[in-house]
Amino acid sequence: MNDGWTWVSLSAYSEDLTSDQIRQVFPGAATERHNPHMASVRFKGPGPRASLAELLQELAEYLGSQGEELQARLGQADFQLRIGWSPQSPQECIAIPSTLLSALARLRVDLMLDAYSDEQGEVPA
């Protein structure tokens, strides 16, 4: 088995705004090539092999500092949290603190979990 990997991103989509307009009010966001009305923030963690817990902590801190502003400026946008994940061997759980769940709920964030078996071996692009 491998050491596992993870990635976490928060996206905002709005039919009324372009990706560039969303990015201007969504700190740290990059535009999405495949969607002209979406921008996303990808959380990197403290190092190249950040754990899922570290990335979720970074997301919680981001929402703690930016959540109210995002709600005020992008409140009508659709938000999606994407978690790509391959467990560390032999097993690893996903624990999402209630405070993070509450912050996500305030923005009406949809949660998408994308799990991979250890046979994949690499973080998808």
Backbone bond lengths (Angstrom), bond angles and torsions (degrees), N, CA, C in turn:
res aa  C-N    CA-C-N  psi(-1)  N-CA   C-N-CA  omega(-1)  CA-C   N-CA-C  phi
1 M - - - 1.452 - - 1.527 109.23 -
2 N 1.329 115.41 155.74 1.460 118.90 -179.92 1.522 110.80 -94.46
3 D 1.323 115.95 -176.58 1.460 122.00 -177.83 1.517 113.07 -82.66
4 G 1.313 117.98 -3.15 1.456 121.30 -177.59 1.515 111.90 78.34
5 W 1.289 116.34 164.39 1.453 123.71 177.67 1.522 107.13 -155.43
6 T 1.310 116.16 166.76 1.456 120.51 178.27 1.517 110.37 -157.21
7 W 1.306 116.59 154.12 1.456 121.86 169.23 1.521 107.95 -144.31
8 V 1.328 115.16 149.54 1.461 122.44 -177.55 1.518 107.89 -136.46
9 S 1.337 116.49 130.95 1.460 119.95 175.41 1.523 109.76 -140.43
10 L 1.319 114.91 149.04 1.455 123.11 176.47 1.516 106.93 -117.53
11 S 1.340 116.59 124.87 1.461 121.97 -177.57 1.519 110.64 -117.77
12 A 1.314 114.96 149.88 1.464 121.96 173.43 1.519 107.82 -124.08
13 Y 1.336 115.74 135.27 1.455 122.31 179.82 1.521 108.49 -127.98
14 S 1.328 116.85 136.38 1.460 121.53 176.28 1.522 109.30 -150.13
15 E 1.310 116.20 125.70 1.469 120.06 176.84 1.528 111.13 -67.47
16 D 1.334 117.07 -21.23 1.468 121.71 -176.90 1.518 113.73 -86.26
17 L 1.349 117.12 -12.53 1.455 121.51 -176.40 1.522 110.27 -126.72
18 T 1.328 115.77 150.91 1.457 119.77 173.19 1.527 108.78 -83.47
19 S 1.303 115.56 166.87 1.466 120.48 176.37 1.521 111.04 -56.37
20 D 1.329 116.54 -42.67 1.465 120.07 -179.70 1.522 111.40 -64.55
21 Q 1.324 118.18 -39.71 1.463 120.61 177.64 1.523 111.40 -65.26
22 I 1.313 117.49 -40.24 1.465 121.06 176.91 1.523 109.67 -63.68
23 R 1.321 116.25 -46.77 1.466 121.49 -178.08 1.525 111.67 -57.88
24 Q 1.325 117.72 -34.52 1.464 121.57 -178.80 1.526 112.93 -64.48
25 V 1.330 118.24 -25.67 1.467 121.22 -179.44 1.530 111.85 -114.91
26 F 1.335 116.76 11.39 1.462 122.84 -177.17 1.531 106.76 -124.50
27 P 1.348 118.40 86.19 1.469 122.00 -172.59 1.528 113.25 -52.50
28 G 1.335 114.84 130.48 1.453 121.21 177.34 1.514 114.83 83.40
29 A 1.337 117.17 -1.24 1.463 120.60 -176.16 1.521 111.87 -78.11
30 A 1.317 114.26 150.77 1.459 123.18 172.43 1.524 107.19 -117.20
31 T 1.327 116.47 149.63 1.457 119.30 177.91 1.524 109.46 -72.37
32 E 1.317 114.81 154.60 1.460 121.71 179.08 1.532 108.60 -97.70
33 R 1.311 116.79 125.32 1.467 120.65 -179.45 1.515 112.52 -63.58
34 H 1.323 116.89 -36.17 1.460 121.21 -174.12 1.527 113.79 -85.09
35 N 1.345 118.17 -7.00 1.454 119.82 -178.16 1.527 109.65 -143.23
36 P 1.348 118.19 115.48 1.462 120.95 -176.46 1.527 113.85 -75.06
37 H 1.331 117.85 2.90 1.467 121.61 -179.36 1.528 111.72 -124.83
38 M 1.337 117.66 23.90 1.464 121.57 -176.16 1.522 110.97 -137.07
39 A 1.323 115.02 143.87 1.463 121.84 171.92 1.526 107.25 -137.51
40 S 1.336 116.68 152.42 1.461 121.40 -174.78 1.521 111.65 -139.37
41 V 1.329 114.90 148.72 1.453 123.14 171.18 1.519 106.24 -109.47
42 R 1.317 116.08 125.54 1.468 120.50 175.34 1.516 108.12 -104.91
43 F 1.312 116.03 127.15 1.460 121.63 -176.99 1.516 108.77 -88.99
44 K 1.325 116.08 133.46 1.465 122.05 -172.03 1.517 113.33 -104.49
45 G 1.329 118.40 -26.43 1.455 120.53 -177.36 1.511 111.52 78.51
46 P 1.343 116.19 -176.18 1.464 120.86 -175.25 1.521 114.93 -79.38
47 G 1.319 117.94 -10.86 1.462 119.27 -177.92 1.513 111.16 -161.17
48 P 1.329 116.98 178.68 1.454 121.00 -174.67 1.524 114.39 -66.23
49 R 1.306 119.06 -22.51 1.474 122.03 -179.77 1.531 109.89 -118.28
50 A 1.327 116.48 47.51 1.466 120.87 -177.68 1.525 110.25 -61.64
51 S 1.309 115.28 143.16 1.462 120.48 178.52 1.522 110.00 -80.71
52 L 1.310 115.83 163.70 1.453 121.08 176.69 1.524 110.15 -59.25
53 A 1.317 117.63 -41.52 1.467 121.23 179.05 1.531 110.91 -60.51
54 E 1.343 117.69 -40.48 1.467 120.92 178.79 1.524 111.45 -65.97
55 L 1.322 117.28 -40.66 1.460 120.10 179.50 1.527 111.31 -68.37
56 L 1.322 116.90 -38.92 1.466 119.64 177.57 1.525 110.63 -67.43
57 Q 1.322 117.81 -33.79 1.460 121.10 175.35 1.526 110.40 -65.13
58 E 1.331 116.30 -42.37 1.469 120.45 177.29 1.526 110.33 -61.89
59 L 1.328 117.00 -42.01 1.465 120.99 176.50 1.526 110.55 -61.43
60 A 1.330 117.75 -44.63 1.466 121.36 179.58 1.525 110.93 -60.42
61 E 1.326 117.22 -42.13 1.463 121.26 178.39 1.526 110.72 -65.45
62 Y 1.321 116.67 -40.46 1.466 121.16 177.97 1.534 110.02 -60.87
63 L 1.324 116.52 -48.55 1.467 119.74 -179.88 1.525 111.31 -66.43
64 G 1.332 116.76 -32.16 1.463 119.84 176.38 1.518 112.22 -63.32
65 S 1.321 116.71 -36.31 1.463 120.14 -179.11 1.521 113.61 -93.54
66 Q 1.323 118.60 -25.71 1.458 121.54 -174.02 1.532 114.73 -116.50
67 G 1.327 117.51 -13.27 1.461 121.27 -172.03 1.517 114.97 -56.13
68 E 1.332 117.47 -46.80 1.466 120.04 -179.12 1.522 111.26 -64.63
69 E 1.318 116.32 -41.56 1.469 120.42 178.70 1.534 110.69 -64.54
70 L 1.328 117.08 -42.51 1.467 120.24 177.54 1.531 110.37 -62.06
71 Q 1.314 116.49 -42.21 1.458 120.22 179.76 1.523 110.48 -64.02
72 A 1.323 117.46 -40.28 1.462 121.67 -179.53 1.526 111.97 -69.68
73 R 1.339 117.46 -40.53 1.468 120.86 -173.05 1.518 113.74 -96.68
74 L 1.342 117.54 -24.11 1.462 121.14 -178.42 1.525 111.06 -128.62
75 G 1.319 116.90 27.43 1.453 121.38 -174.31 1.519 115.04 -58.61
76 Q 1.318 117.40 -25.24 1.463 120.68 179.79 1.529 112.63 -90.99
77 A 1.325 116.47 -4.20 1.469 120.37 179.73 1.523 109.95 -74.60
78 D 1.304 114.93 158.30 1.459 121.72 171.84 1.527 107.06 -94.65
79 F 1.321 116.39 126.55 1.451 121.93 -179.91 1.522 109.45 -108.19
80 Q 1.328 115.38 145.82 1.457 121.02 176.89 1.529 108.65 -138.80
81 L 1.325 115.19 131.16 1.456 121.83 173.03 1.513 107.30 -101.05
82 R 1.325 116.36 122.41 1.461 121.19 179.04 1.525 109.08 -111.99
83 I 1.316 115.06 128.55 1.457 121.64 177.33 1.527 107.43 -122.06
84 G 1.318 116.23 112.76 1.455 121.88 172.70 1.515 107.32 -98.78
85 W 1.332 116.77 138.52 1.448 117.27 -165.64 1.516 111.84 -157.53
86 S 1.322 115.51 135.76 1.458 123.43 169.46 1.522 105.70 -128.28
87 P 1.323 117.30 118.40 1.466 119.75 -173.33 1.526 113.01 -61.81
88 Q 1.336 113.90 148.60 1.454 119.48 170.54 1.526 107.43 -70.31
89 S 1.321 116.33 149.31 1.453 119.08 -177.43 1.527 111.11 -74.22
90 P 1.292 119.09 146.72 1.461 125.53 -8.32 1.525 112.75 -87.33
91 Q 1.342 118.18 -9.84 1.459 120.66 -177.13 1.519 109.00 -159.94
92 E 1.344 116.76 148.68 1.458 121.80 177.74 1.519 107.69 -151.43
93 C 1.317 116.49 140.73 1.466 119.34 -179.62 1.519 110.54 -104.02
94 I 1.322 115.45 163.44 1.453 122.11 172.41 1.523 106.27 -105.32
95 A 1.320 117.21 119.79 1.461 122.39 176.92 1.525 108.02 -118.11
96 I 1.318 116.56 117.18 1.459 121.48 179.61 1.527 107.06 -110.96
97 P 1.339 117.94 112.19 1.459 120.90 -177.81 1.540 111.95 -60.45
98 S 1.316 116.14 149.51 1.461 120.85 -178.50 1.526 111.77 -61.12
99 T 1.330 117.41 -31.77 1.465 119.54 178.51 1.524 111.00 -65.87
100 L 1.320 116.93 -36.85 1.459 120.53 176.31 1.524 110.28 -70.06
101 L 1.322 116.96 -41.46 1.468 120.30 177.01 1.529 110.77 -59.14
102 S 1.323 117.11 -40.82 1.468 121.09 178.90 1.525 111.36 -64.11
103 A 1.340 116.57 -43.23 1.468 120.67 178.98 1.521 110.80 -64.07
104 L 1.325 117.08 -39.42 1.460 121.18 177.91 1.534 110.26 -66.76
105 A 1.317 116.49 -39.89 1.474 120.81 -179.26 1.524 110.92 -64.54
106 R 1.329 118.33 -37.06 1.468 120.66 179.15 1.530 111.40 -59.92
107 L 1.327 117.53 -32.31 1.464 121.60 178.00 1.531 112.17 -91.97
108 R 1.322 116.59 -0.29 1.470 122.39 -177.26 1.538 110.37 57.91
109 V 1.325 115.62 46.63 1.464 122.39 -178.43 1.520 109.98 -77.70
110 D 1.332 115.80 129.83 1.461 121.38 170.45 1.521 107.69 -84.97
111 L 1.319 116.60 139.60 1.456 122.33 -177.39 1.520 109.80 -106.61
112 M 1.331 115.66 128.18 1.461 121.37 178.08 1.518 108.37 -122.52
113 L 1.336 117.01 118.37 1.459 122.37 176.74 1.519 107.99 -102.14
114 D 1.303 116.69 130.05 1.450 122.57 -176.73 1.527 107.86 -126.48
115 A 1.342 117.11 92.56 1.463 121.80 -175.08 1.529 110.70 -92.57
116 Y 1.329 115.18 147.50 1.457 122.12 179.76 1.518 109.02 -128.72
117 S 1.305 116.80 144.02 1.453 120.20 175.74 1.530 108.61 -75.67
118 D 1.319 116.28 166.02 1.458 119.81 -179.64 1.520 112.27 -67.25
119 E 1.322 117.71 -12.46 1.454 120.83 178.64 1.525 111.42 -68.32
120 Q 1.340 117.59 -24.36 1.453 121.23 179.86 1.532 109.68 -65.98
121 G 1.336 116.82 -46.77 1.447 121.81 172.85 1.510 117.34 76.14
122 E 1.305 120.53 -24.43 1.451 122.86 -175.28 1.522 110.37 -130.48
123 V 1.318 115.91 152.29 1.453 121.56 174.46 1.528 107.53 -70.53
124 P 1.361 118.61 126.94 1.457 119.11 178.91 1.523 111.57 -68.02
125 A 1.305 116.46 150.35 1.474 120.90 -178.25 1.498 111.81 -72.33
